[in-house]
Structure formats: structure tokens, C-alpha cells
Amino acid sequence: MATGVQLTVTDMRRATRHPVDHKVIGEHRVLGDVHMHITNISAHGFMIEGRSGLSRGERIVIRLPSIGRIEAHLIWETEERAGFQFERIIRLEDFVVLIDALQPNPRLRASR
């Protein structure tokens, strides 16, 4: 019998996603700098447009405003998009500051 909470990727996808338009340079241990365009973000992860050049499960480190460096791993990828999961959940207080920095237009922010 399993013990403890065991969230699946599907469960975490229920988190509210915020539309953003943010370019970052990810750090990969083999590929070096990987340029990415984040199009939406949640406290659990983010989605990019375009191919990342990574394989499912590979890890990358990005730098986000107010959060700093955070590691994420590739969960899924199509020809046009890819989804990453953060190695830790971003705290609500920090996430609110992050969204304010990444999405300055209050009409596009999800209601709080």
C-alpha cells in the first residue's frame, strides 16, 4: 500500500497558469546555454514555445525575477511546445511577486 501524497504530473497540471512572454537562457550541464521563450507559468512549472533540444527527464537551471535560480526538468515536448516542472514548488508570496514582474498588465493576470 502506498503512503503519503503522490502527485502525478496530471494532478499538478490543475495549477493556475499565467500567460507570460519571457525569454530566458537555461543552463544545461552538457548543452550549455539553451535559449527559451516561456509562454505560461505556474507555481509548479512552465511551458515554452519551440523545441528545447532536450530529452524528456533532462534538467535545466533558469533564472527568474524575484525567484533567482531554479532547476526544472522536461516533462513533455511536441514539435511546437515543451513543458517543464520545477524541482520545488514556488511559495505563493514569491509567485505573486514573480507574476507581477513577468506580467505587468493586470488585465492578463488571473484573479487572486
C-alpha positions as CSV (number, residue, x, y, z in Angstrom):
1,M,0.0,0.0,0.0
2,A,1.4,3.4,-1.0
3,T,1.9,6.0,1.7
4,G,1.9,9.8,1.6
5,V,0.8,12.1,-1.2
6,Q,1.9,11.1,-4.6
7,L,1.0,13.8,-7.1
8,T,1.2,12.9,-10.7
9,V,2.0,15.4,-13.5
10,T,-1.7,15.4,-14.4
11,D,-2.6,16.4,-10.8
12,M,-0.1,19.3,-10.9
13,R,-1.4,20.5,-14.2
14,R,-4.5,21.8,-12.4
15,A,-2.5,24.7,-11.1
16,T,-3.4,28.1,-12.5
17,R,-1.2,29.0,-15.4
18,H,-0.4,32.6,-16.1
19,P,0.3,33.8,-19.7
20,V,3.7,35.5,-19.9
21,D,6.1,36.5,-22.7
22,H,9.5,35.9,-21.1
23,K,12.8,34.9,-22.7
24,V,15.3,33.1,-20.5
25,I,18.6,31.4,-21.0
26,G,18.7,28.0,-19.4
27,E,21.9,26.3,-18.2
28,H,22.3,22.7,-19.2
29,R,25.2,20.5,-18.0
30,V,26.1,19.3,-21.5
31,L,24.5,21.7,-24.0
32,G,25.5,24.9,-22.1
33,D,23.2,27.8,-22.7
34,V,19.7,27.0,-24.0
35,H,17.6,29.9,-25.2
36,M,13.9,29.5,-24.3
37,H,10.7,31.5,-24.6
38,I,8.3,31.0,-21.6
39,T,4.7,31.4,-22.7
40,N,2.9,30.4,-19.4
41,I,4.0,29.7,-15.9
42,S,2.6,28.3,-12.7
43,A,4.0,27.6,-9.2
44,H,4.8,24.1,-10.4
45,G,6.4,24.7,-13.8
46,F,6.3,26.5,-17.1
47,M,5.7,26.0,-20.8
48,I,7.9,27.2,-23.7
49,E,7.3,27.7,-27.4
50,G,9.7,25.9,-29.7
51,R,11.9,22.9,-29.3
52,S,14.2,22.9,-26.3
53,G,16.8,20.5,-27.7
54,L,16.4,18.4,-24.5
55,S,15.1,14.9,-23.9
56,R,12.3,14.1,-21.5
57,G,13.6,14.0,-18.0
58,E,16.6,16.2,-18.6
59,R,17.3,19.1,-16.2
60,I,17.9,22.7,-16.8
61,V,18.5,25.7,-14.5
62,I,16.8,29.0,-15.2
63,R,16.9,32.4,-13.5
64,L,13.5,34.1,-12.8
65,P,12.8,37.6,-11.4
66,S,12.3,37.5,-7.6
67,I,12.9,33.7,-7.5
68,G,16.5,33.5,-8.7
69,R,18.0,30.3,-9.9
70,I,15.6,27.3,-10.0
71,E,16.0,23.9,-11.6
72,A,13.3,22.3,-13.8
73,H,13.1,19.1,-15.7
74,L,11.4,18.4,-19.1
75,I,8.1,16.6,-18.7
76,W,6.7,16.6,-22.2
77,E,7.6,18.0,-25.6
78,T,5.9,18.4,-29.0
79,E,7.2,20.0,-32.2
80,E,6.0,23.4,-31.1
81,R,6.0,23.4,-27.2
82,A,7.5,21.9,-24.2
83,G,6.5,21.6,-20.5
84,F,8.9,21.8,-17.6
85,Q,8.3,21.0,-13.9
86,F,10.2,22.9,-11.2
87,E,12.2,20.9,-8.8
88,R,10.3,22.6,-6.0
89,I,7.0,24.5,-5.7
90,I,7.4,28.3,-5.6
91,R,5.8,29.7,-2.5
92,L,2.6,31.8,-3.1
93,E,4.1,35.1,-1.8
94,D,7.1,34.7,-4.1
95,F,4.9,33.6,-7.0
96,V,2.7,36.7,-6.8
97,V,5.8,38.9,-7.0
98,L,7.1,36.8,-9.9
99,I,3.8,37.2,-11.9
100,D,3.8,41.0,-11.2
101,A,7.3,41.1,-12.7
102,L,6.6,38.9,-15.7
103,Q,3.0,40.1,-16.5
104,P,2.8,43.8,-15.8
105,N,-0.6,44.1,-17.5
106,P,-3.1,43.5,-14.6
107,R,-5.9,42.5,-17.1
108,L,-4.0,39.4,-18.1
109,R,-3.3,38.3,-14.6
110,A,-5.6,35.6,-13.2
111,S,-7.8,36.8,-10.3
112,R,-6.3,36.2,-6.9
